[in-house]
Amino acid sequence: MKKVFEFFAKIPQDKLLHFIFGLLIYFLVAAAVGHFTEDGCVIRASGLGTVFFIGALKELWFDKKYGGNPEASDAGATYLGGFSGMILSLIL
């Protein structure tokens, strides 16, 4: 158990926040789209598409406009959060 905590302690806080927001965005969009359709494929595609769009928009537009450094690892952490949300929704 100690090794698990040490592993998570090594993850940079920035990447962890990107992961959490990707997960949150996925579930919020999936819940919203779920009110309009029962097609699981449409719900998951909408959630993932939104996560990819917002992740790319943040890195390519927001960071450039406000002086940040666009990082592929930040976008990857956001995408991984959204993908993890999709996997969780399939399991649950």
Buried (B, 14 or more C-beta within 10 A) or exposed (E): EEEEEEEEEEEEEEBEBBBEBBBBBBBEBBEEBBEEEEEEEBBBBBBBEBBBEBBBEBBEEEBEEEEEEBBEEBBBBBBBBBBBBBEEBEEE
